[in-house]
Amino acid sequence: MFNKVLIANRGEIALRVLRACKELGISTVAVHSTADADAMHVRLADESVCIGPPAARESYLNIPSLLAACEITGADAVHPGYGFLSENARFAEILEAHGIAFIGPSAEHIRMMGDKIIAKQTAASLGIPVVPGSDGAVTNDREAMKLASEMGFPVLVKASAGGGGRGMKVAWSADQLPEALATARSEARAAFDNDEVYIEKYLSTPRHIEFQVLGDGKGNAVHLGERDCSLQRRHQKVWEEAPSPAINQEERERMGEIVASAMRKLQYSGAGTIEFLYENGEFYFIEMNTRLQVEHPVTEMITGIDIVNEQLKVAAGASLSFSQEDITFQGHAIECRINAEDPATFTPSPGQITYYHPPGGLGVRVDSGVYQGYRIPPHYDSLIGKLIVHGRNRVETMMRLRRALDEFVVDGIKSTAPLFRRLVGNADVANGMYDIHWLEKFLAEGGMSTDK
């Protein structure tokens, strides 16, 4: 096992990793920008190193500074959390070259799944069902028009190096395709310095279903069931739950074995998530995230498996500590991302938290790095914390979530907690009747207006 792990991240996920390390007896190093000097993970770590000014590119994305922090502290491993450098193959390679373990998959697998075209081709070769679309990048508008006409409109233009909804445009008809291609390429160039795009069939009312996988790089891999992440705004997940209210046990077992088998063939190491669109009983691969997901706690709640603990053990050379037959699913779990944003306009609301009271009680978990008096900086993601609730079934979980949201107090700034109080009382959400477009329609129709 590692002696000392440097956590190359901030906020709640840095604290989450820190706790897992402490439970394994591993010393921890927190890194922070000058804006995060008072962060909770910095206070609780065994050591801390300031790696730069507030701008992420000069601190959390600064690979030389992170390497220097490893050298100064003697850290023999780095956990990247999610975001920042967590899916940066070059970072993993540089750490390996310096004799420092990267707690994640191989650089080869990160690079393979980071390119959406290669990822789709790889998935298809491993027997994972994919969305109908171009075999690779489309290089000109004439080729794109031919492919789109064969598939039938609407089609989705997507950036090869995309993520987070950037470089994605829908063309509802042939006359909209040239503009969709131009806009997607422009956004992709600006966001990823890569304007390569491809085309997929646009599914009109899909759900977003993802499967959590774990592998040890030795040919052993398992799935930990699925999460339903269909409640989204601008392709960003807002509410996640497990299991999905939309799929049955037979579908779960069938798709779970498909993804686990694929990871065994790849000899994948660490945690990963394979994401699908699900419509009319069919699954369509969209991407694989080669890292820990924001929403991993809902899977932990229904399986009892500490995913970060397994990441650490596998990265240190251990085999998976369980087989697929050992995994059981108990009850239902829901996660709400509470952000420092106006709940109606989603305008960021950084500032000082004057009063903070997280909910508690049976089946309630709050993953957060904030505290009363903490000042949320304007430089990073606006996440205050994640409220995760577990119950014996979905009905009990929804009732417990309603109670927990009523207890959650964050004063001094605006938060999205009122949005979730509205959602938990909505009939469609209560019945699990929603797709990836539902939340945006709800908001567009005045779902957060004060007269409702």
Order of alpha helices (4+ residues) and beta strands (2+ residues): beta-alpha-beta-alpha-beta-alpha-beta-alpha-beta-alpha-alpha-alpha-beta-beta-alpha-beta-beta-beta-beta-alpha-beta-beta-alpha-alpha-beta-beta-beta-beta-beta-beta-alpha-beta-alpha-alpha-alpha
